[in-house]
Amino acid sequence: MMAWTASIVWAGLAVLSAVGFGVVTGIVHPDEKVNGLWLVVAAACIYVLAYRFYGGFLARRVVELDNRRITPAHRLNDGANFHPTNRWVLFGHHFAAIAGAGPLLGPVLAAQFGFLPGFLWLVVGAVLAGAVQDFIILVASMRRNGRSLAQIARDEIGAVTGLATAIAVLFVVVVALAGLAMAVVNALFHNPWGTFTLAMTIPIAFFMGFYLERWRPGRVGEVTVIGVVLLVAAVIAGRAVAQSSLAGWFDLERSTLVWLMAAYGFFASVLPIWMLLVPRDYLSSFMKVSVIALLGVGVIVMAPTIEMPRVTGFIAGGGPIIPGPIFPFVFITIACGAISGFHSLVSSGTTPKMIDRESHALVGYGAMLMESFVGVIALIAASLLLPGDYFAINTTLSADALGALGYPVAHIQELSRLVEQQVMGRPGGAVSLAVGMASIFSALPGMTGLMAYWYQFALLFEALFILTTIDAGTRVARYLVQELGGTVYAPLRTVNWMPGNIGASLLVVGSWGYLLATGTVSTLWPMFGAANQLLGMLALCVGTTVLIKMGKARYLGVTTVPMVFVGVITLSASYELFVLFLAKAGSAPAGKAFVFYLDAALIGVVATLAVVILADSLAKWYGFVVQKKPYTTSEVPAAEGGVKIPAGPCC
């Protein structure tokens, strides 16, 4: 009876999913505008079905999760880095670590092509590519004592691939930091309310850090309440500050904000982790969960109409936000919401050291689906705007120019009045997303008239997402610089050596700060997207090697199919960007040509690294699978240490 009931439920979800996709794609009622609720229904049903069936298949058949195997969290338990963690706490940690600003901003920028292309790649890409990458790398690291992606590549493929992967990771992190910081800068310039609110989060984080570390150790509940209250107070007080004589202190130009962001990244990298980075990340995790939940409720209550068409006139190229045609640019613009190479750093970082039982590794698959859902919500929020207003916010084109393109500006002045900020000409995705989010929030019962507060709250929410990535990313990049530099000068490998910390941090911050100061959304975001997707391809490449050495060659399709697809997309995009940057350099004034030549060189280097890694891997695969050459693996034997958790096989 229970089996029949379950079958009926799953069949019902499949039918509902099919109907939802029919409405979203226009198969059903093609001439009617789409209700945003259908996007939520279609995506949610697919995620549930994918987790239950495809995730279960990967767990049972492909990697054979087995709770009788001892995880590194037990075998190497040191109470600090390796520590068994409750599966729900583990899920929260992993989701907070991977969910940066990418799923918020990428889908918003990709709406240039219409809502449908981005929606399809968010859902399908996450299920078949992004979640697979995260899960396979997490299992590979868990069974190798929590080793990093670069270490696994070095051990399983070879020294050449290991070094190339380390360099590619460093490049991706630096470009990602510049691209994400751009959105904050464009949202906060000449916005004293938002700048004040965000600036106040730094002393709040310092207070929380000292409160927990020195004044009231272990009082997590107390400091949480204090931090949340102070955060809300900062949003409310920001309006008064913006209307007072103090506004001039926070009414800043883009260039000033760029170097203030760089200074923040430097101090977050150098200062003790408990002082600034950890309390800020902890505070932002509450924002992430609560705001996404509120947005979901808002979409359900409002059932809003999507104003953006399914596809726009820019699918063949010539768009004012993202250069190039829908293929391959929609894929690299969506970036993290569908597949993110950055996630492989988390899946081979802290998470594999915290898994209590092997079956809990499915958090790697589930958390990626949750991030994809964040991307869908962001896409809905941006697509609520009329197309002309969307383009007016995300470009610097005049209203007349947008009208000539076929997208007349309709309500931009009214939106600026409601949020009490001039929103026109603020590219980067953050402002249009904040306007869409504020529209949803202010439509909830009892929230009428509070759109200005919700707008600044939404900007703070986005900025905390982004700064969480900037502070953690700068520190990760610093570690990579020290690791690579340590091959030349051994003391650099000591992560607590202050001269090395300062020097490596300055190099990292100077690199992404320069790209931020000289770049634009049209150059930085596609470059970040291409590099990030290339790293995703490399992670799937490593995962393929791992499966071969597990004796699972018959299941290689789960990694090789998305690897080839993502590889074709991103190598094509890299070529397009390389040509684009060279063309811009040729027509730019002498003083600006260098920046475009540098961009071309950077994207060329990472694409070359990807080709080197792929060629090295193909040679190894041919030897292992076809020529049956012997191989060794760094995987810890299943029987090592005996059976500690006799809970039976997973799933």
C-alpha positions in Angstrom: 0.0 0.0 0.0 2.8 2.4 0.9 4.6 1.6 -2.3 1.5 2.4 -4.4 0.9 5.7 -2.5 4.5 6.7 -3.1 4.3 5.8 -6.8 1.1 7.9 -7.1 2.8 10.9 -5.4 5.9 10.7 -7.6 3.7 10.3 -10.7 1.7 13.4 -9.6 4.8 15.4 -9.2 6.0 14.4 -12.7 2.7 15.4 -14.2 2.7 18.7 -12.4 6.2 19.3 -13.5 5.3 18.6 -17.1 2.3 21.0 -17.0 4.5 23.7 -15.4 7.2 23.3 -18.1 4.5 23.4 -20.8 3.2 26.7 -19.5 6.7 28.3 -19.0 7.9 27.3 -22.4 4.7 28.4 -24.2 3.5 24.9 -25.3 0.4 25.6 -23.2 -1.2 29.1 -23.7 1.6 30.4 -25.9 0.1 33.9 -26.4 -0.5 34.6 -22.7 2.0 36.1 -20.2 3.4 33.6 -17.7 2.6 33.8 -14.0 5.8 33.6 -11.9 4.2 30.9 -9.8 4.5 28.4 -12.7 8.3 28.9 -12.8 8.4 28.0 -9.0 6.2 25.0 -9.5 8.0 23.6 -12.5 11.5 24.1 -10.9 10.6 22.8 -7.5 9.0 19.6 -8.9 12.0 18.9 -11.0 14.4 19.4 -8.1 12.5 17.0 -5.9 12.3 14.4 -8.6 16.0 14.8 -9.5 17.1 14.5 -5.8 15.0 11.4 -5.2 15.8 9.5 -8.4 19.0 10.8 -10.1 20.7 11.7 -6.8 19.7 8.3 -5.5 21.1 6.6 -8.6 24.4 8.4 -8.2 24.6 7.4 -4.5 23.6 3.8 -4.9 25.0 2.7 -8.2 27.8 5.1 -9.2 29.7 5.8 -6.0 28.0 3.2 -3.8 27.8 5.3 -0.6 28.1 2.9 2.4 27.6 3.9 6.0 29.9 1.1 7.1 32.9 3.0 5.7 34.6 5.3 8.3 34.6 9.0 7.2 37.6 11.3 7.8 35.5 13.2 10.3 35.7 10.1 12.6 39.1 8.7 11.5 40.9 12.0 11.7 38.7 13.8 14.3 40.8 16.6 15.8 37.8 18.7 17.1 38.7 21.6 14.7 39.1 20.8 11.0 37.8 17.2 11.1 34.6 16.9 13.2 31.5 14.7 12.7 28.5 17.1 12.1 24.8 16.8 12.1 23.5 16.3 8.6 21.2 19.3 8.7 24.0 21.6 10.1 26.2 20.2 7.5 23.7 21.0 4.8 23.4 24.6 6.2 27.2 25.0 6.2 27.6 23.7 2.6 24.8 25.7 1.2 26.0 28.9 2.9 29.6 28.3 1.6 28.6 27.7 -2.1 25.7 30.2 -2.3 27.5 33.4 -3.1 26.3 36.3 -5.4 26.5 34.2 -8.6 23.0 32.7 -8.4 21.6 36.2 -7.6 23.3 38.3 -10.3 23.9 35.8 -13.2 20.2 35.0 -13.8 19.4 38.7 -13.6 22.0 39.7 -16.3 20.9 36.7 -18.4 17.4 38.0 -18.5 18.7 40.2 -21.4 18.0 37.2 -23.6 14.5 36.6 -22.1 13.5 34.6 -19.0 13.1 31.2 -20.8 16.8 30.5 -21.8 18.1 31.3 -18.3 15.3 29.3 -16.6 16.0 26.2 -18.7 19.7 26.2 -18.1 19.3 26.9 -14.4 17.1 23.8 -13.9 18.6 21.4 -16.4 22.2 22.5 -15.9 21.9 22.2 -12.1 20.3 18.7 -12.2 22.7 17.1 -14.8 25.9 19.1 -14.4 26.3 21.3 -11.4 24.9 19.0 -8.7 26.8 16.0 -10.3 30.1 17.9 -10.1 29.5 19.0 -6.5 28.5 15.5 -5.4 31.2 13.5 -7.2 34.0 15.8 -6.0 32.7 15.8 -2.5 32.7 11.9 -2.4 36.2 11.9 -4.0 37.6 14.2 -1.4 35.7 12.4 1.5 37.4 9.2 0.5 40.8 10.8 0.3 40.9 12.4 3.8 39.4 15.7 2.6 42.1 16.5 0.0 41.6 19.6 -2.2 40.7 19.6 -5.8 44.3 20.5 -6.9 45.7 17.7 -4.7 43.3 15.1 -6.1 44.2 16.2 -9.6 47.9 15.9 -8.8 47.5 12.5 -7.2 45.1 10.9 -9.6 46.2 12.5 -13.0 49.7 13.8 -12.6 51.9 16.8 -11.6 51.2 18.7 -14.8 47.4 18.7 -14.3 47.9 19.3 -10.6 49.9 22.5 -11.2 47.6 23.7 -14.0 44.5 23.2 -11.8 46.1 25.2 -9.0 46.8 28.1 -11.4 43.4 27.9 -12.9 41.7 28.0 -9.5 43.7 31.1 -8.5 42.7 32.8 -11.8 39.0 32.0 -11.3 39.0 33.3 -7.7 40.7 36.6 -8.7 38.4 37.3 -11.6 35.3 36.2 -9.6 36.2 38.7 -6.8 36.5 41.5 -9.4 33.2 40.6 -11.1 31.2 40.3 -7.9 32.6 43.5 -6.4 31.6 45.4 -9.5 27.9 44.8 -8.6 28.3 46.3 -5.1 30.2 49.3 -6.4 27.5 50.1 -9.0 24.8 49.7 -6.4 26.4 51.9 -3.8 27.9 54.8 -5.7 26.0 58.0 -4.8 23.8 56.0 -2.5 24.6 57.2 1.1 21.8 55.1 2.6 23.1 51.9 1.3 26.7 52.8 1.8 26.1 53.7 5.5 24.2 50.5 6.1 26.8 48.3 4.5 29.7 50.2 6.3 28.0 49.6 9.7 28.1 45.8 9.2 31.9 46.0 9.7 31.9 47.3 13.3 28.9 45.0 13.9 31.0 42.0 12.8 34.0 43.2 14.9 31.7 43.5 17.9 30.2 40.0 17.4 33.7 38.6 16.9 35.1 40.0 20.2 31.9 39.2 22.0 32.2 35.5 21.2 35.9 35.2 21.4 36.8 37.4 24.4 33.8 38.8 26.3 31.1 36.0 26.3 32.6 32.8 24.8 30.1 30.4 23.6 27.1 32.7 23.9 25.9 32.2 20.3 22.3 32.9 21.0 23.0 36.2 22.7 25.3 37.5 19.9 22.9 36.3 17.2 20.0 38.4 18.7 22.3 41.4 19.1 23.7 41.1 15.6 20.3 40.9 13.9 18.9 43.8 15.9 21.9 46.0 15.0 21.6 45.0 11.4 18.0 46.0 11.2 18.8 49.2 13.1 21.5 50.0 10.5 19.0 49.7 7.7 16.4 51.9 9.4 19.0 54.5 10.5 20.5 54.7 7.0 17.5 56.8 5.8 18.0 59.4 8.5 21.8 59.5 7.7 21.1 60.0 4.0 18.9 63.0 4.7 21.3 64.6 7.2 24.5 66.6 7.0 26.4 63.3 7.4 25.3 62.1 3.9 28.4 63.6 2.3 30.6 61.1 4.1 28.7 58.2 2.5 28.0 59.8 -0.9 30.9 58.2 -2.7 32.2 58.0 -6.3 32.8 54.6 -8.0 36.6 54.9 -7.8 36.5 55.6 -4.0 34.3 52.5 -3.5 36.6 50.3 -5.5 39.6 50.9 -3.3 37.5 50.8 -0.1 36.3 47.3 -1.2 39.9 46.3 -1.8 41.0 47.6 1.6 38.2 45.5 3.2 39.3 42.4 1.3 42.9 43.0 2.5 42.0 43.3 6.2 39.6 40.3 6.0 42.4 38.2 4.6 45.1 39.3 7.1 43.1 39.7 10.4 42.4 36.6 12.5 39.5 34.7 11.1 37.4 35.0 14.3 37.6 38.8 14.3 35.9 39.7 11.0 35.3 37.0 8.5 33.5 34.4 10.6 31.0 36.8 12.4 30.2 38.5 9.1 29.6 35.2 7.4 27.5 34.0 10.3 25.4 37.1 10.2 24.9 36.9 6.5 23.7 33.3 6.7 20.6 34.5 8.5 20.0 37.0 5.8 20.4 34.4 3.1 17.9 32.0 4.6 15.3 34.5 5.7 15.3 36.6 2.5 15.0 33.6 0.2 12.2 32.3 2.3 10.4 35.6 2.2 10.8 35.9 -1.6 9.3 32.4 -2.0 6.4 33.4 0.1 6.0 36.6 -1.8 5.9 34.9 -5.2 3.3 32.4 -3.9 1.1 35.2 -2.4 1.5 37.6 -5.3 1.5 35.1 -8.1 3.1 37.9 -10.2 3.0 38.2 -13.9 6.4 38.0 -15.7 6.7 41.1 -17.9 9.9 40.0 -19.6 9.2 38.0 -22.8 10.3 34.4 -23.2 13.1 35.5 -25.6 14.2 39.0 -26.6 15.6 40.4 -29.8 19.1 40.0 -28.5 19.4 36.2 -28.8 21.4 36.7 -32.0 23.8 39.1 -30.3 24.1 42.9 -30.0 22.7 43.1 -26.5 23.5 46.2 -24.4 24.4 44.2 -21.2 26.2 41.0 -22.3 28.0 40.9 -25.6 27.5 38.1 -28.1 24.6 35.7 -29.0 22.6 33.4 -26.7 25.1 30.6 -27.4 27.4 30.5 -25.6 26.8 33.7 -23.6 23.7 32.7 -21.7 25.5 29.8 -20.2 28.5 31.7 -18.9 26.3 34.5 -17.7 24.1 32.2 -15.6 27.3 30.7 -14.2 26.9 29.6 -10.6 23.2 28.9 -10.6 23.7 25.9 -13.0 27.3 24.8 -12.6 30.1 26.5 -10.7 33.8 25.4 -10.6 34.0 27.4 -7.4 31.8 24.8 -5.7 34.4 22.1 -6.3 36.7 24.1 -3.9 34.1 23.9 -1.2 33.3 20.2 -2.0 37.0 19.4 -1.5 37.5 21.9 1.3 35.6 22.0 4.7 32.5 19.9 3.9 34.2 16.5 3.3 36.0 16.8 6.7 32.6 17.2 8.5 30.6 14.3 7.1 29.4 11.9 9.8 28.1 9.1 7.6 28.8 8.5 3.9 25.1 8.7 3.1 25.2 12.4 4.2 27.3 13.2 1.2 24.1 13.7 -0.7 24.1 17.2 0.7 26.5 18.0 -2.2 23.7 17.2 -4.7 20.9 18.8 -2.7 22.6 22.0 -1.9 23.3 22.7 -5.5 19.6 22.3 -6.3 18.8 24.7 -3.6 21.2 27.3 -5.1 19.6 26.8 -8.5 16.3 27.6 -6.9 17.8 30.8 -5.5 18.7 31.6 -9.2 15.1 30.9 -10.3 13.8 33.3 -7.6 16.3 36.0 -8.7 15.2 35.5 -12.3 11.6 36.0 -11.4 12.3 39.1 -9.4 14.2 40.7 -12.3 11.6 39.6 -14.9 8.8 41.4 -13.0 10.1 44.7 -14.4 9.0 45.9 -17.8 11.8 45.2 -20.3 12.5 48.9 -20.9 12.8 49.6 -17.2 15.1 46.5 -16.8 17.4 47.7 -19.6 17.3 51.3 -18.2 18.7 50.1 -14.9 21.2 47.6 -16.2 22.8 49.8 -19.0 23.9 53.4 -19.3 21.9 53.9 -22.5 19.4 56.9 -22.6 15.7 56.4 -22.7 15.7 57.4 -26.4 18.3 54.9 -27.3 16.4 52.1 -25.5 13.2 53.2 -27.3 15.0 52.9 -30.6 16.0 49.3 -29.7 12.3 48.5 -29.2 12.3 48.6 -25.4 10.7 51.9 -24.3 11.3 53.1 -20.7 8.0 53.2 -18.9 8.1 53.5 -15.1 11.8 54.2 -14.2 11.1 57.6 -12.6 8.3 56.1 -10.5 10.5 53.3 -9.4 13.2 55.8 -8.4 10.7 57.8 -6.4 9.4 54.7 -4.6 12.9 53.5 -3.6 14.1 57.1 -3.0 17.2 56.5 -5.2 17.9 57.1 -8.8 18.1 53.6 -10.2 18.6 54.4 -13.9 22.1 53.6 -15.3 23.3 51.2 -12.5 24.5 48.1 -14.4 25.6 44.9 -12.7 22.3 43.2 -11.8 22.2 44.2 -8.2 19.9 47.2 -8.5 17.4 45.6 -10.8 17.2 42.6 -8.6 16.8 44.8 -5.5 14.0 46.7 -7.2 12.2 43.5 -8.1 12.7 42.1 -4.6 11.4 45.3 -3.1 8.3 45.1 -5.4 7.6 41.6 -4.1 8.2 42.4 -0.4 6.1 45.7 -0.5 3.2 43.8 -2.0 2.9 41.5 1.0 0.1 42.3 3.5 1.0 45.2 5.7 4.1 46.3 3.8 2.5 48.9 1.5 4.6 52.1 1.5 7.8 50.5 2.7 9.4 49.9 -0.7 12.3 52.2 0.0 13.3 50.3 3.1 12.8 47.0 1.3 15.0 48.2 -1.5 17.9 49.1 0.8 17.3 45.9 2.7 17.6 44.0 -0.6 20.8 45.8 -1.5 22.2 44.9 1.9 21.2 41.3 1.4 23.0 41.2 -1.9 26.0 43.1 -0.6 26.4 40.7 2.3 26.3 37.8 -0.1 29.0 39.4 -2.2 31.2 40.5 0.7 31.0 37.0 2.1 32.6 35.8 -1.2 35.1 38.6 -1.2 36.5 38.1 2.3 36.5 34.3 2.0 37.7 34.3 -1.6 40.6 36.7 -0.9 41.8 34.5 1.9 41.5 31.3 -0.3 43.4 33.1 -3.0 46.1 34.1 -0.5 46.5 30.5 0.6 46.9 29.5 -3.1 49.5 32.2 -3.7 51.4 31.1 -0.6 51.2 27.4 -1.6 52.5 28.2 -5.2 55.1 30.6 -3.9 56.2 28.1 -1.3 57.7 26.0 -4.1 60.2 28.8 -4.6 60.5 30.2 -1.1 59.6 27.6 1.6 58.6 30.1 4.4 55.6 31.2 2.3 53.9 27.9 2.9 53.5 28.8 6.5 50.0 30.3 6.5 50.6 32.1 9.8 53.8 33.8 8.7 52.8 37.5 8.8 55.1 38.9 6.1 53.9 36.2 3.7 50.3 36.9 4.7 50.6 40.6 4.0 52.6 40.2 0.8 50.3 37.5 -0.7 47.1 39.4 0.4 48.4 42.6 -1.3 49.1 40.7 -4.5 45.6 39.2 -4.6 43.8 42.4 -3.6 45.9 44.4 -6.0 45.0 42.0 -8.8 41.3 41.9 -8.4 41.2 45.6 -7.4 42.9 46.5 -10.7 40.5 44.4 -12.8 37.6 46.0 -10.9 38.9 49.6 -11.4 39.5 49.2 -15.1 36.7 46.7 -16.1 33.0 46.9 -16.8 30.1 44.5 -16.4 30.3 43.7 -20.1 33.9 42.5 -19.7 34.3 41.3 -16.1 31.1 39.2 -15.8 31.5 37.1 -19.0 35.2 36.6 -18.2 34.3 35.4 -14.7 31.6 33.2 -16.1 33.9 31.6 -18.7 36.7 31.0 -16.2 34.3 29.6 -13.6 32.6 27.2 -16.1 36.1 26.1 -17.3 36.9 25.2 -13.7 33.7 23.2 -13.6 34.7 21.3 -16.7 38.1 20.6 -15.0 36.3 19.4 -11.9 34.2 17.0 -14.0 37.4 15.9 -15.7 38.9 15.0 -12.3 35.6 13.3 -11.3 35.9 11.2 -14.5 39.3 10.0 -13.5 38.1 9.2 -10.0 35.2 7.0 -11.4 37.7 5.1 -13.7 39.9 4.3 -10.7 36.8 3.2 -8.7 36.1 0.6 -11.4 33.0 2.5 -12.6 33.9 3.1 -16.2 30.4 2.0 -17.3 28.9 5.1 -15.6 31.3 7.6 -17.1 28.5 9.2 -19.0 27.3 11.0 -15.8 30.5 13.1 -15.8 31.7 13.0 -19.4 28.5 14.2 -21.0 28.2 17.4 -18.9 32.0 17.8 -19.1 31.9 17.8 -22.9 28.9 20.1 -23.1 30.3 22.6 -20.6 33.7 22.4 -22.2 32.3 23.2 -25.7 30.3 26.1 -24.3 33.1 27.7 -22.3 35.9 27.1 -24.8 33.7 28.7 -27.4 33.0 31.6 -25.1 36.7 32.0 -24.3 37.4 32.2 -28.0 34.6 34.8 -28.5 35.9 36.8 -25.6 39.5 36.6 -26.7 38.5 38.0 -30.1 36.2 40.6 -28.6 38.9 41.9 -26.2 41.4 42.1 -29.0 38.9 44.0 -31.2 38.2 46.4 -28.3 42.0 46.9 -27.7 42.4 47.8 -31.4 39.8 50.5 -31.3 40.5 51.8 -27.8 42.5 54.9 -27.0 46.2 54.2 -26.2 45.7 54.5 -22.5 42.9 52.0 -22.3 44.1 49.4 -24.9 46.4 47.7 -22.3 43.4 46.7 -20.2 41.8 44.9 -23.1 45.0 43.2 -24.0 45.4 42.1 -20.4 41.8 40.7 -20.4 42.5 38.8 -23.7 45.7 37.4 -22.2 44.0 36.2 -19.0 41.2 34.5 -20.8 43.7 32.9 -23.2 45.8 31.6 -20.3 42.9 29.9 -18.5 41.6 28.4 -21.8 45.1 27.0 -22.5 45.3 25.5 -19.0 42.0 23.8 -19.6 43.1 22.3 -22.9 46.4 21.1 -21.3 44.5 19.4 -18.4 42.0 17.9 -20.8 44.7 16.5 -23.1 46.7 15.1 -20.1 43.5 13.5 -18.8 42.5 12.0 -22.1 45.9 10.4 -22.4 45.6 8.9 -19.0 42.0 7.7 -19.6 43.1 6.0 -22.9 45.8 4.2 -21.0 43.6 3.1 -18.1 40.4 2.1 -20.0 41.7 1.0 -23.5 45.3 -0.1 -22.9 44.4 -1.5 -19.4 47.5 0.1 -17.9 47.9 -0.4 -14.2 47.2 2.6 -11.9 47.3 3.6 -8.3 44.7 5.5 -6.4 45.0 7.8 -3.4 41.5 6.6 -2.1 41.6 5.4 1.4 40.8 1.6 1.5 37.3 0.9 2.8 38.5 -1.5 5.5 41.0 0.8 7.0 40.4 1.2 10.7 37.6 -1.3 10.8 33.8 -0.7 10.8 32.9 2.1 13.2 29.3 2.9 12.2 27.3 -0.4 11.6 24.3 1.3 10.1 24.1 -0.7 6.9 24.5 0.4 3.3 23.2 3.8 2.3 20.0 4.5 0.5 
